[in-house]
Amino acid sequence: MCRRDDIGERHVERLLLAVAIMSRSTRELDTGYRQALYDLSKVPSYWMFDPARRSLTVRELVDGEYAERTVVGDDVFEATVPFSVRVVPAELVSRSGG
């Protein structure tokens, strides 16, 4: 996610939020390469949702360092940056086994 003004001719100048929906095939990429790239670029927020574990791991840049926390199942994550939103991981997965 970015602001319209941050979109250049060939790429996004400043990313505000990156969100990954993890799977067995992307887990290493999401938690390794992409996380390192976003850390290096100082992306303010990086969220990794794991449907199989019904978990959301949130990495937020605070005073130049990343703070990380994970909410699971019916736990609630209340974001304020880059916008206000309430996320409950269990509500993002269908009850029919998805």
N, C-alpha and C positions, 0 to 999 in steps of 0.2 A: 504494500500500500504506500502511496506517495501523494504529495500535493500536485495538482495540475502544473503549477509553476516549476516543479522539479523534474519535469519530463523534457529531456533534451532531444535533439534531432535523432540521435542514435541510441541513447540509453537514458535511464533514470539517473538524475544527478544525486538525489538523496532519497533513500528508502526510509520510511517511518516504521513499517511493520512487515515482517516476513512470517508467513504461516506455512507449516509443513504438515501434511496428513501422512503419517508414517505407515509403512507396511513392512513386511519381512524383507522385501526386495529393496526398500529405500532407507531402512533404519541406519545403516552405516554411513550412507551419504548425508542424511539429514543431521545426524549427530556428530559427524566428523568433518568432512569437507565443507559442507554448507555452513555449519556452525562456525568453523574457523574463518571462512570468507566473510560472514556477517560480523564476527567479532573484529576482524581486521578493518572492516569498513565502518565500524562503530554504528551499526544499525541499532536504533534505540530499543526495539523490541523484536524478539524472535519467539514464536510460539510453535511448539511441536505437539500435535495431537496424535495419540496412539489409540485407534479404535479398539484394537484387540485388548488393550489394558484399560481402556476407558480412562485415560489419563491425559492431562494437559501439562506440559512442562513449559514454563514461561521464563525467558531470560530477558531482563531489562537492564539497560545501562543506567547506573546510578553513580554519580560522581566519578565517572571515567572507568568504573569497574562493573562487571556484570553480576547481578544478583539473580539467582536461579531458585525457582520453587516449582513444585509439582503438586497439582490437585488431582484427586482420583475419585472416580465414581460420582457420588452425590455431593462431594465437596464443591464449594462455590469459589470461583475466581472472579473478582470484581476489578476490571481494568479501568484505569483513568487515563492512560497514555497508550496510543495516540488519540483515543476517544473513550468514552464511557460505555462499557458493555459488561454484562453479567454472563459468565459461561459456567455451565455445569456439564462436565464431560459425559456423564451417563445419559444426559438428554440429547447428546449429539449422535448417539448410536441407537438404531432401531431395537425395539424390544424383541423382535423376532429372530434375534441371533446375529445381527449385522455388525 
